[in-house]
Amino acid sequence: MSELCQGQDTVHPPRGYRELRSRNSSTTEESPASTASQSKDAIDKGLLTVGAANMLLNKFRATLMPHCPFVVIPPQTSAESLRRDKPFLFLTILTATLYDNMPLQRMLEKEVKKKISDCMIFDGPVSFEVLQGLLVHIAWYA
């Protein structure tokens, strides 16, 4: 499974849903598990520094978090710890707060959409982190 689909708090689809999806899917699909360990985030790719990510996280807390009561990031949480513990939520927060850098925001938005589609297509369990990330993405996107 991709790192997006992994998590301790999982929500599983209704009974019979997996069987229906299995019958309708091709057997030649490649699981994202093989590429999950190779996936790099914006910091690994050199698009942002950890310092810039911390500034964007603080921007999220100050400007967007009041409008997203479903995602509360405690003040003591650093960008590095959020990046390590909840990488998809971290990605959606970066994407939402990069409104002053549209080219980078668009690049990260494509990554968000890819991770969402990977999780949905390959039928991974949906974690609480994924739900929070989807809510941040929807709130920003709308």
DRENTORKOL-3810 file (N, C-alpha, C; in nm, 4 decimals):
REM DRENTORKOL-3810
@n.u->0.0835; n.v->-0.1187; n.w->0.0000; ca.u->0.0000; ca.v->0.0000; ca.w->0.0000; c.u->0.0877; c.v->0.1248; c.w->0.0000
@n.u->0.0389; n.v->0.2326; n.w->-0.0554; ca.u->0.1145; ca.v->0.3562; ca.w->-0.0478; c.u->0.1055; c.v->0.4105; c.w->0.0931
@n.u->0.2005; n.v->0.5019; n.w->0.1245; ca.u->0.2004; ca.v->0.5570; ca.w->0.2596; c.u->0.0722; c.v->0.6342; c.w->0.2885
@n.u->0.0048; n.v->0.6830; n.w->0.1856; ca.u->-0.1220; ca.v->0.7514; ca.w->0.2034; c.u->-0.2264; c.v->0.6598; c.w->0.2634
@n.u->-0.2267; n.v->0.5362; n.w->0.2216; ca.u->-0.3302; ca.v->0.4426; ca.w->0.2627; c.u->-0.3001; c.v->0.3751; c.w->0.3956
@n.u->-0.1833; n.v->0.3978; n.w->0.4510; ca.u->-0.1478; ca.v->0.3319; ca.w->0.5757; c.u->-0.1844; c.v->0.4208; c.w->0.6934
@n.u->-0.2106; n.v->0.3615; n.w->0.8067; ca.u->-0.2382; ca.v->0.4362; ca.w->0.9283; c.u->-0.2950; c.v->0.3462; c.w->1.0339
@n.u->-0.2851; n.v->0.3906; n.w->1.1586; ca.u->-0.3366; ca.v->0.3102; ca.w->1.2679; c.u->-0.4883; c.v->0.3172; c.w->1.2737
@n.u->-0.5431; n.v->0.4363; n.w->1.2537; ca.u->-0.6883; ca.v->0.4524; ca.w->1.2569; c.u->-0.7390; c.v->0.4331; c.w->1.1152
@n.u->-0.8038; n.v->0.3206; n.w->1.0886; ca.u->-0.8484; ca.v->0.2951; ca.w->0.9523; c.u->-0.9989; c.v->0.2825; c.w->0.9448
@n.u->-1.0497; n.v->0.3201; n.w->0.8296; ca.u->-1.1910; ca.v->0.3061; ca.w->0.7994; c.u->-1.1981; c.v->0.2107; c.w->0.6815
@n.u->-1.2667; n.v->0.1013; n.w->0.6967; ca.u->-1.2737; ca.v->0.0011; ca.w->0.5912; c.u->-1.4051; c.v->0.0142; c.w->0.5148
@n.u->-1.4055; n.v->-0.0194; n.w->0.3852; ca.u->-1.5274; ca.v->-0.0110; ca.w->0.3055; c.u->-1.6308; c.v->-0.1122; c.w->0.3531
@n.u->-1.7572; n.v->-0.0901; n.w->0.3146; ca.u->-1.8635; ca.v->-0.1825; ca.w->0.3549; c.u->-1.8361; c.v->-0.3248; c.w->0.3069
@n.u->-1.8938; n.v->-0.4203; n.w->0.3767; ca.u->-1.8775; ca.v->-0.5624; ca.w->0.3430; c.u->-1.9226; c.v->-0.5877; c.w->0.1984
@n.u->-1.8447; n.v->-0.6617; n.w->0.1255; ca.u->-1.8787; ca.v->-0.6920; ca.w->-0.0128; c.u->-1.8214; c.v->-0.5931; c.w->-0.1128
@n.u->-1.7788; n.v->-0.4763; n.w->-0.0669; ca.u->-1.7270; ca.v->-0.3738; ca.w->-0.1568; c.u->-1.5975; c.v->-0.4196; c.w->-0.2231
@n.u->-1.5080; n.v->-0.4784; n.w->-0.1441; ca.u->-1.3804; ca.v->-0.5252; ca.w->-0.1995; c.u->-1.4021; c.v->-0.6330; c.w->-0.3051
@n.u->-1.4950; n.v->-0.7245; n.w->-0.2789; ca.u->-1.5207; ca.v->-0.8317; ca.w->-0.3744; c.u->-1.5726; c.v->-0.7752; c.w->-0.5059
@n.u->-1.6613; n.v->-0.6778; n.w->-0.4984; ca.u->-1.7157; ca.v->-0.6146; ca.w->-0.6178; c.u->-1.6048; c.v->-0.5446; c.w->-0.6953
@n.u->-1.5204; n.v->-0.4706; n.w->-0.6257; ca.u->-1.4105; ca.v->-0.4015; ca.w->-0.6921; c.u->-1.3127; c.v->-0.5010; c.w->-0.7524
@n.u->-1.2894; n.v->-0.6133; n.w->-0.6836; ca.u->-1.1959; ca.v->-0.7144; ca.w->-0.7344; c.u->-1.2452; c.v->-0.7739; c.w->-0.8654
@n.u->-1.3746; n.v->-0.8000; n.w->-0.8742; ca.u->-1.4308; ca.v->-0.8578; ca.w->-0.9967; c.u->-1.4224; c.v->-0.7609; c.w->-1.1134
@n.u->-1.4331; n.v->-0.6309; n.w->-1.0841; ca.u->-1.4350; ca.v->-0.5311; ca.w->-1.1901; c.u->-1.2967; c.v->-0.4789; c.w->-1.2268
@n.u->-1.1926; n.v->-0.5171; n.w->-1.1527; ca.u->-1.0604; ca.v->-0.4625; ca.w->-1.1804; c.u->-0.9765; c.v->-0.5602; c.w->-1.2613
@n.u->-0.8782; n.v->-0.5065; n.w->-1.3268; ca.u->-0.7865; ca.v->-0.5879; ca.w->-1.4063; c.u->-0.6850; c.v->-0.6556; c.w->-1.3150
@n.u->-0.6390; n.v->-0.7721; n.w->-1.3534; ca.u->-0.5407; ca.v->-0.8438; ca.w->-1.2718; c.u->-0.3989; c.v->-0.7985; c.w->-1.3020
@n.u->-0.3809; n.v->-0.7106; n.w->-1.4002; ca.u->-0.2468; ca.v->-0.6665; ca.w->-1.4353; c.u->-0.2066; c.v->-0.5381; c.w->-1.3640
@n.u->-0.2922; n.v->-0.4855; n.w->-1.2777; ca.u->-0.2589; ca.v->-0.3625; ca.w->-1.2077; c.u->-0.1407; c.v->-0.3843; c.w->-1.1145
@n.u->-0.0512; n.v->-0.2853; n.w->-1.1105; ca.u->0.0631; ca.v->-0.2931; ca.w->-1.0208; c.u->0.0306; c.v->-0.2204; c.w->-0.8920
@n.u->0.0606; n.v->-0.2805; n.w->-0.7829; ca.u->0.0356; ca.v->-0.2202; ca.w->-0.6527; c.u->0.1306; c.v->-0.1040; c.w->-0.6295
@n.u->0.0819; n.v->0.0046; n.w->-0.5664; ca.u->0.1705; ca.v->0.1168; ca.w->-0.5385; c.u->0.2708; c.v->0.0851; c.w->-0.4293
@n.u->0.2628; n.v->-0.0329; n.w->-0.3677; ca.u->0.3541; ca.v->-0.0688; ca.w->-0.2591; c.u->0.4991; c.v->-0.0678; c.w->-0.3056
@n.u->0.5210; n.v->-0.1066; n.w->-0.4282; ca.u->0.6585; ca.v->-0.1121; ca.w->-0.4779; c.u->0.7196; c.v->0.0262; c.w->-0.4934
@n.u->0.6374; n.v->0.1269; n.w->-0.5174; ca.u->0.6891; ca.v->0.2618; ca.w->-0.5347; c.u->0.6751; c.v->0.3465; c.w->-0.4097
@n.u->0.6057; n.v->0.2980; n.w->-0.3087; ca.u->0.5819; ca.v->0.3776; ca.w->-0.1883; c.u->0.7115; c.v->0.4141; c.w->-0.1177
@n.u->0.8026; n.v->0.3196; n.w->-0.1069; ca.u->0.9264; ca.v->0.3479; ca.w->-0.0361; c.u->1.0154; c.v->0.4436; c.w->-0.1146
@n.u->0.9937; n.v->0.4525; n.w->-0.2459; ca.u->1.0747; ca.v->0.5403; ca.w->-0.3285; c.u->1.0161; c.v->0.6809; c.w->-0.3367
@n.u->0.8980; n.v->0.7040; n.w->-0.2863; ca.u->0.8323; ca.v->0.8329; ca.w->-0.3004; c.u->0.9033; c.v->0.9379; c.w->-0.2164
@n.u->0.9223; n.v->1.0536; n.w->-0.2751; ca.u->0.9894; ca.v->1.1644; ca.w->-0.2073; c.u->0.8917; c.v->1.2796; c.w->-0.1943
@n.u->0.9025; n.v->1.3519; n.w->-0.0835; ca.u->0.8154; ca.v->1.4673; ca.w->-0.0650; c.u->0.8856; c.v->1.5939; c.w->-0.1152
@n.u->0.8210; n.v->1.7089; n.w->-0.0952; ca.u->0.8725; ca.v->1.8358; ca.w->-0.1464; c.u->1.0086; c.v->1.8708; c.w->-0.0874
@n.u->1.0326; n.v->1.8318; n.w->0.0369; ca.u->1.1619; ca.v->1.8602; ca.w->0.1002; c.u->1.2700; c.v->1.7695; c.w->0.0415
@n.u->1.2396; n.v->1.6406; n.w->0.0282; ca.u->1.3357; ca.v->1.5470; ca.w->-0.0315; c.u->1.3730; c.v->1.5882; c.w->-0.1739
@n.u->1.2765; n.v->1.6418; n.w->-0.2469; ca.u->1.3006; ca.v->1.6828; ca.w->-0.3860; c.u->1.3723; c.v->1.8171; c.w->-0.3955
@n.u->1.3895; n.v->1.8861; n.w->-0.2812; ca.u->1.4565; ca.v->2.0153; ca.w->-0.2811; c.u->1.3668; c.v->2.1314; c.w->-0.3201
@n.u->1.2364; n.v->2.1098; n.w->-0.3221; ca.u->1.1432; ca.v->2.2167; ca.w->-0.3579; c.u->1.1211; c.v->2.3133; c.w->-0.2418
@n.u->1.1328; n.v->2.2632; n.w->-0.1200; ca.u->1.1165; ca.v->2.3430; ca.w->0.0019; c.u->1.2211; c.v->2.2996; c.w->0.1033
@n.u->1.2567; n.v->2.3911; n.w->0.1924; ca.u->1.3430; ca.v->2.3557; ca.w->0.3046; c.u->1.2550; c.v->2.3244; c.w->0.4249
@n.u->1.3142; n.v->2.2640; n.w->0.5266; ca.u->1.2400; ca.v->2.2368; ca.w->0.6500; c.u->1.1960; c.v->2.3691; c.w->0.7130
@n.u->1.2815; n.v->2.4702; n.w->0.7062; ca.u->1.2459; ca.v->2.6022; ca.w->0.7592; c.u->1.1250; c.v->2.6617; c.w->0.6880
@n.u->1.1233; n.v->2.6509; n.w->0.5554; ca.u->1.0088; ca.v->2.7009; ca.w->0.4784; c.u->0.8829; c.v->2.6220; c.w->0.5127
@n.u->0.8980; n.v->2.4910; n.w->0.5315; ca.u->0.7827; ca.v->2.4079; ca.w->0.5686; c.u->0.7289; c.v->2.4483; c.w->0.7055
@n.u->0.8176; n.v->2.4809; n.w->0.7998; ca.u->0.7726; ca.v->2.5289; ca.w->0.9311; c.u->0.6976; c.v->2.6607; c.w->0.9182
@n.u->0.7463; n.v->2.7502; n.w->0.8315; ca.u->0.6758; ca.v->2.8771; ca.w->0.8099; c.u->0.5374; c.v->2.8521; c.w->0.7499
@n.u->0.5277; n.v->2.7597; n.w->0.6555; ca.u->0.3982; ca.v->2.7279; ca.w->0.5951; c.u->0.3046; c.v->2.6622; c.w->0.6967
@n.u->0.3583; n.v->2.5786; n.w->0.7831; ca.u->0.2763; ca.v->2.5173; ca.w->0.8879; c.u->0.2237; c.v->2.6242; c.w->0.9830
@n.u->0.3076; n.v->2.7211; n.w->1.0179; ca.u->0.2618; ca.v->2.8317; ca.w->1.1030; c.u->0.1582; c.v->2.9176; c.w->1.0310
@n.u->0.1756; n.v->2.9347; n.w->0.9000; ca.u->0.0768; ca.v->3.0082; ca.w->0.8197; c.u->-0.0575; c.v->2.9346; c.w->0.8221
@n.u->-0.0527; n.v->2.8016; n.w->0.8117; ca.u->-0.1752; ca.v->2.7213; ca.w->0.8193; c.u->-0.2436; c.v->2.7423; c.w->0.9540
@n.u->-0.1659; n.v->2.7358; n.w->1.0625; ca.u->-0.2230; ca.v->2.7544; ca.w->1.1966; c.u->-0.2882; c.v->2.8919; c.w->1.2103
@n.u->-0.2221; n.v->2.9952; n.w->1.1584; ca.u->-0.2703; ca.v->3.1320; ca.w->1.1763; c.u->-0.3855; c.v->3.1689; c.w->1.0835
@n.u->-0.3793; n.v->3.1246; n.w->0.9581; ca.u->-0.4776; ca.v->3.1735; ca.w->0.8615; c.u->-0.5822; c.v->3.0716; c.w->0.8181
@n.u->-0.5440; n.v->2.9454; n.w->0.8074; ca.u->-0.6379; ca.v->2.8460; ca.w->0.7552; c.u->-0.7008; c.v->2.7580; c.w->0.8625
@n.u->-0.6268; n.v->2.7279; n.w->0.9683; ca.u->-0.6795; ca.v->2.6377; ca.w->1.0709; c.u->-0.8086; c.v->2.6900; c.w->1.1346
@n.u->-0.8238; n.v->2.8230; n.w->1.1529; ca.u->-0.9524; ca.v->2.8704; ca.w->1.2061; c.u->-1.0716; c.v->2.8351; c.w->1.1162
@n.u->-1.0455; n.v->2.8141; n.w->0.9877; ca.u->-1.1514; ca.v->2.7772; ca.w->0.8936; c.u->-1.1606; c.v->2.6261; c.w->0.8734
@n.u->-1.0703; n.v->2.5526; n.w->0.9349; ca.u->-1.0659; ca.v->2.4061; ca.w->0.9249; c.u->-1.0679; c.v->2.3458; c.w->1.0654
@n.u->-1.1779; n.v->2.3572; n.w->1.1372; ca.u->-1.1800; ca.v->2.3072; ca.w->1.2759; c.u->-1.1631; c.v->2.1563; c.w->1.2865
@n.u->-1.1712; n.v->2.0873; n.w->1.1757; ca.u->-1.1573; ca.v->1.9420; ca.w->1.1737; c.u->-1.0112; c.v->1.8984; c.w->1.1717
@n.u->-0.9194; n.v->1.9929; n.w->1.1563; ca.u->-0.7761; ca.v->1.9623; ca.w->1.1586; c.u->-0.7075; c.v->2.0608; c.w->1.2525
@n.u->-0.6688; n.v->2.0119; n.w->1.3681; ca.u->-0.6004; ca.v->2.0958; ca.w->1.4663; c.u->-0.4570; c.v->2.0463; c.w->1.4787
@n.u->-0.3647; n.v->2.1341; n.w->1.4479; ca.u->-0.2224; ca.v->2.1022; ca.w->1.4596; c.u->-0.1709; c.v->2.1758; c.w->1.5834
@n.u->-0.1335; n.v->2.1034; n.w->1.6879; ca.u->-0.0852; ca.v->2.1682; ca.w->1.8103; c.u->0.0376; c.v->2.2556; c.w->1.7833
@n.u->0.0543; n.v->2.3631; n.w->1.8611; ca.u->0.1682; ca.v->2.4538; ca.w->1.8401; c.u->0.3048; c.v->2.3858; c.w->1.8522
@n.u->0.3136; n.v->2.2822; n.w->1.9336; ca.u->0.4426; ca.v->2.2152; ca.w->1.9528; c.u->0.4768; c.v->2.1181; c.w->1.8397
@n.u->0.3844; n.v->2.0941; n.w->1.7478; ca.u->0.4106; ca.v->2.0033; ca.w->1.6353; c.u->0.4931; c.v->2.0760; c.w->1.5299
@n.u->0.6080; n.v->2.0202; n.w->1.4990; ca.u->0.6952; ca.v->2.0798; ca.w->1.3975; c.u->0.6602; c.v->2.0236; c.w->1.2598
@n.u->0.7075; n.v->2.0928; n.w->1.1583; ca.u->0.6874; ca.v->2.0436; ca.w->1.0218; c.u->0.7552; c.v->1.9083; c.w->1.0044
@n.u->0.8717; n.v->1.8920; n.w->1.0651; ca.u->0.9454; ca.v->1.7657; ca.w->1.0522; c.u->0.8673; c.v->1.6500; c.w->1.1139
@n.u->0.8053; n.v->1.6718; n.w->1.2301; ca.u->0.7298; ca.v->1.5620; ca.w->1.2924; c.u->0.6010; c.v->1.5331; c.w->1.2160
@n.u->0.5343; n.v->1.6374; n.w->1.1652; ca.u->0.4140; ca.v->1.6155; ca.w->1.0847; c.u->0.4505; c.v->1.5433; c.w->0.9554
@n.u->0.5606; n.v->1.5820; n.w->0.8975; ca.u->0.6111; ca.v->1.5180; ca.w->0.7750; c.u->0.6369; c.v->1.3692; c.w->0.7976
@n.u->0.6937; n.v->1.3358; n.w->0.9109; ca.u->0.7270; ca.v->1.1967; ca.w->0.9426; c.u->0.6024; c.v->1.1159; c.w->0.9795
@n.u->0.5144; n.v->1.1744; n.w->1.0636; ca.u->0.4012; ca.v->1.1003; ca.w->1.1189; c.u->0.2770; c.v->1.1009; c.w->1.0303
@n.u->0.2540; n.v->1.2099; n.w->0.9581; ca.u->0.1342; ca.v->1.2228; ca.w->0.8745; c.u->0.1718; c.v->1.2878; c.w->0.7411
@n.u->0.2418; n.v->1.2147; n.w->0.6561; ca.u->0.2935; ca.v->1.2749; ca.w->0.5324; c.u->0.1864; c.v->1.3273; c.w->0.4371
@n.u->0.0718; n.v->1.2614; n.w->0.4295; ca.u->-0.0320; ca.v->1.3104; ca.w->0.3382; c.u->-0.0935; c.v->1.4398; c.w->0.3905
@n.u->-0.1222; n.v->1.4462; n.w->0.5186; ca.u->-0.1737; ca.v->1.5699; ca.w->0.5779; c.u->-0.0713; c.v->1.6817; c.w->0.5607
@n.u->0.0552; n.v->1.6512; n.w->0.5821; ca.u->0.1633; ca.v->1.7480; ca.w->0.5623; c.u->0.1608; c.v->1.8020; c.w->0.4195
@n.u->0.1480; n.v->1.7136; n.w->0.3221; ca.u->0.1433; ca.v->1.7542; ca.w->0.1815; c.u->0.0235; c.v->1.8443; c.w->0.1533
@n.u->-0.0927; n.v->1.8105; n.w->0.2053; ca.u->-0.2114; ca.v->1.8934; ca.w->0.1774; c.u->-0.2008; c.v->2.0297; c.w->0.2449
@n.u->-0.1393; n.v->2.0349; n.w->0.3629; ca.u->-0.1200; ca.v->2.1640; ca.w->0.4305; c.u->-0.0226; c.v->2.2509; c.w->0.3512
@n.u->0.0870; n.v->2.1922; n.w->0.3058; ca.u->0.1810; ca.v->2.2684; ca.w->0.2229; c.u->0.1114; c.v->2.3214; c.w->0.0983
@n.u->0.0354; n.v->2.2361; n.w->0.0336; ca.u->-0.0333; ca.v->2.2747; ca.w->-0.0898; c.u->-0.1300; c.v->2.3902; c.w->-0.0650
@n.u->-0.2068; n.v->2.3810; n.w->0.0413; ca.u->-0.3059; ca.v->2.4848; ca.w->0.0710; c.u->-0.2414; c.v->2.6184; c.w->0.1065
@n.u->-0.1244; n.v->2.6155; n.w->0.1686; ca.u->-0.0618; ca.v->2.7400; ca.w->0.2141; c.u->0.0336; c.v->2.8014; c.w->0.1128
@n.u->0.0556; n.v->2.7367; n.w->0.0022; ca.u->0.1461; ca.v->2.7904; ca.w->-0.0999; c.u->0.0740; c.v->2.8798; c.w->-0.2005
@n.u->-0.0287; n.v->2.9518; n.w->-0.1574; ca.u->-0.1050; ca.v->3.0342; ca.w->-0.2507; c.u->-0.0236; c.v->3.1506; c.w->-0.3061
@n.u->0.0914; n.v->3.1819; n.w->-0.2484; ca.u->0.1757; ca.v->3.2879; ca.w->-0.3029; c.u->0.2840; c.v->3.2338; c.w->-0.3977
@n.u->0.2817; n.v->3.1037; n.w->-0.4229; ca.u->0.3742; ca.v->3.0401; ca.w->-0.5177; c.u->0.2938; c.v->2.9408; c.w->-0.6025
@n.u->0.2209; n.v->2.9949; n.w->-0.6980; ca.u->0.1291; ca.v->2.9130; ca.w->-0.7773; c.u->0.1965; c.v->2.7974; c.w->-0.8525
@n.u->0.3119; n.v->2.8160; n.w->-0.9143; ca.u->0.3725; ca.v->2.7014; ca.w->-0.9841; c.u->0.4016; c.v->2.5844; c.w->-0.8899
@n.u->0.4568; n.v->2.6133; n.w->-0.7726; ca.u->0.4850; ca.v->2.5064; ca.w->-0.6766; c.u->0.3555; c.v->2.4487; c.w->-0.6205
@n.u->0.2576; n.v->2.5345; n.w->-0.5977; ca.u->0.1288; ca.v->2.4864; ca.w->-0.5475; c.u->0.0653; c.v->2.3896; c.w->-0.6474
@n.u->0.0694; n.v->2.4223; n.w->-0.7742; ca.u->0.0131; ca.v->2.3336; ca.w->-0.8771; c.u->0.0876; c.v->2.2002; c.w->-0.8832
@n.u->0.2193; n.v->2.2068; n.w->-0.8667; ca.u->0.2993; ca.v->2.0846; ca.w->-0.8688; c.u->0.2608; c.v->1.9938; c.w->-0.7512
@n.u->0.2469; n.v->2.0521; n.w->-0.6325; ca.u->0.2092; ca.v->1.9732; ca.w->-0.5156; c.u->0.0641; c.v->1.9262; c.w->-0.5247
@n.u->-0.0216; n.v->2.0068; n.w->-0.5865; ca.u->-0.1611; ca.v->1.9658; ca.w->-0.6042; c.u->-0.1694; c.v->1.8389; c.w->-0.6900
@n.u->-0.0867; n.v->1.8307; n.w->-0.7927; ca.u->-0.0839; ca.v->1.7086; ca.w->-0.8749; c.u->-0.0430; c.v->1.5880; c.w->-0.7909
@n.u->0.0510; n.v->1.6077; n.w->-0.7003; ca.u->0.0953; ca.v->1.4990; ca.w->-0.6127; c.u->-0.0174; c.v->1.4571; c.w->-0.5178
@n.u->-0.0926; n.v->1.5545; n.w->-0.4651; ca.u->-0.2071; ca.v->1.5232; ca.w->-0.3781; c.u->-0.3071; c.v->1.4376; c.w->-0.4551
@n.u->-0.3420; n.v->1.4805; n.w->-0.5745; ca.u->-0.4395; ca.v->1.4065; ca.w->-0.6552; c.u->-0.3896; c.v->1.2665; c.w->-0.6892
@n.u->-0.2610; n.v->1.2529; n.w->-0.7166; ca.u->-0.2037; ca.v->1.1218; ca.w->-0.7472; c.u->-0.2140; c.v->1.0303; c.w->-0.6258
@n.u->-0.1818; n.v->1.0809; n.w->-0.5092; ca.u->-0.1882; ca.v->0.9989; ca.w->-0.3880; c.u->-0.3324; c.v->0.9594; c.w->-0.3563
@n.u->-0.4264; n.v->1.0511; n.w->-0.3772; ca.u->-0.5679; ca.v->1.0187; ca.w->-0.3550; c.u->-0.6112; c.v->0.9090; c.w->-0.4519
@n.u->-0.5787; n.v->0.9255; n.w->-0.5786; ca.u->-0.6215; ca.v->0.8250; ca.w->-0.6770; c.u->-0.5534; c.v->0.6908; c.w->-0.6532
@n.u->-0.4262; n.v->0.6913; n.w->-0.6148; ca.u->-0.3581; ca.v->0.5650; ca.w->-0.5833; c.u->-0.4303; c.v->0.4914; c.w->-0.4720
@n.u->-0.4683; n.v->0.5632; n.w->-0.3697; ca.u->-0.5362; ca.v->0.5005; ca.w->-0.2557; c.u->-0.6730; c.v->0.4468; c.w->-0.2969
@n.u->-0.7466; n.v->0.5241; n.w->-0.3741; ca.u->-0.8811; ca.v->0.4826; ca.w->-0.4128; c.u->-0.8781; c.v->0.3695; c.w->-0.5160
@n.u->-0.7896; n.v->0.3783; n.w->-0.6127; ca.u->-0.7828; ca.v->0.2767; ca.w->-0.7176; c.u->-0.7322; c.v->0.1445; c.w->-0.6630
@n.u->-0.6313; n.v->0.1504; n.w->-0.5792; ca.u->-0.5722; ca.v->0.0277; ca.w->-0.5269; c.u->-0.6387; c.v->-0.0169; c.w->-0.3979
@n.u->-0.7476; n.v->0.0475; n.w->-0.3622; ca.u->-0.8360; ca.v->0.0009; ca.w->-0.2556; c.u->-0.7662; c.v->-0.0150; c.w->-0.1205
@n.u->-0.6867; n.v->0.0827; n.w->-0.0837; ca.u->-0.6213; ca.v->0.0766; ca.w->0.0470; c.u->-0.7140; c.v->0.1238; c.w->0.1571
@n.u->-0.6840; n.v->0.0856; n.w->0.2820; ca.u->-0.7644; ca.v->0.1350; ca.w->0.3929; c.u->-0.7444; c.v->0.2856; c.w->0.4072
@n.u->-0.8478; n.v->0.3549; n.w->0.4432; ca.u->-0.8420; ca.v->0.4993; ca.w->0.4566; c.u->-0.8214; c.v->0.5327; c.w->0.6041
@n.u->-0.7134; n.v->0.6035; n.w->0.6345; ca.u->-0.6822; ca.v->0.6375; ca.w->0.7727; c.u->-0.7445; c.v->0.7716; c.w->0.8098
@n.u->-0.7402; n.v->0.8023; n.w->0.9380; ca.u->-0.7882; ca.v->0.9315; ca.w->0.9862; c.u->-0.7049; c.v->1.0435; c.w->0.9241
@n.u->-0.5766; n.v->1.0187; n.w->0.9051; ca.u->-0.4899; ca.v->1.1160; ca.w->0.8400; c.u->-0.5392; c.v->1.1464; c.w->0.6990
@n.u->-0.5777; n.v->1.0434; n.w->0.6252; ca.u->-0.6276; ca.v->1.0628; ca.w->0.4890; c.u->-0.7548; c.v->1.1467; c.w->0.4918
@n.u->-0.8434; n.v->1.1168; n.w->0.5849; ca.u->-0.9660; ca.v->1.1954; ca.w->0.5980; c.u->-0.9328; c.v->1.3415; c.w->0.6254
@n.u->-0.8433; n.v->1.3675; n.w->0.7199; ca.u->-0.8050; ca.v->1.5054; ca.w->0.7500; c.u->-0.7424; c.v->1.5722; c.w->0.6278
@n.u->-0.6539; n.v->1.5013; n.w->0.5594; ca.u->-0.5916; ca.v->1.5573; ca.w->0.4404; c.u->-0.6924; c.v->1.5886; c.w->0.3310
@n.u->-0.7872; n.v->1.4984; n.w->0.3115; ca.u->-0.8933; ca.v->1.5237; ca.w->0.2129; c.u->-0.9758; c.v->1.6458; c.w->0.2508
@n.u->-1.0065; n.v->1.6603; n.w->0.3787; ca.u->-1.0847; ca.v->1.7758; ca.w->0.4233; c.u->-1.0085; c.v->1.9063; c.w->0.4025
@n.u->-0.8790; n.v->1.9072; n.w->0.4322; ca.u->-0.7972; ca.v->2.0268; ca.w->0.4071; c.u->-0.7950; c.v->2.0562; c.w->0.2579
@n.u->-0.7751; n.v->1.9540; n.w->0.1767; ca.u->-0.7688; ca.v->1.9733; ca.w->0.0317; c.u->-0.9015; c.v->2.0251; c.w->-0.0233
@n.u->-1.0098; n.v->1.9684; n.w->0.0216; ca.u->-1.1419; ca.v->2.0127; ca.w->-0.0249; c.u->-1.1704; c.v->2.1555; c.w->0.0195
@n.u->-1.1379; n.v->2.1879; n.w->0.1448; ca.u->-1.1610; ca.v->2.3243; ca.w->0.1956; c.u->-1.0789; c.v->2.4254; c.w->0.1165
@n.u->-0.9548; n.v->2.3901; n.w->0.0843; ca.u->-0.8704; ca.v->2.4809; ca.w->0.0079; c.u->-0.9161; c.v->2.4859; c.w->-0.1376
@n.u->-0.9486; n.v->2.3729; n.w->-0.1954; ca.u->-0.9821; ca.v->2.3627; ca.w->-0.3368; c.u->-1.1145; c.v->2.4317; c.w->-0.3691
@n.u->-1.2064; n.v->2.4293; n.w->-0.2743; ca.u->-1.3404; ca.v->2.4854; ca.w->-0.2975; c.u->-1.3399; c.v->2.6315; c.w->-0.2937
END
